[in-house]
């Protein structure tokens, strides 16, 4: 139950809250940019905007004390 002693703002249209969850897979050596183009062509009507961005660096949280580097 929320602590009502704190006076939080009340919004008619609250801001969006985002949650990100990622999974790392072994890379597919034969997967090339043209393959993504073929996939995008299938979904282009629903998702007409496409942009290339830098990949995210792996962020692995471990609770056993071991430090592991993935790059």
Order of alpha helices (4+ residues) and beta strands (2+ residues): alpha
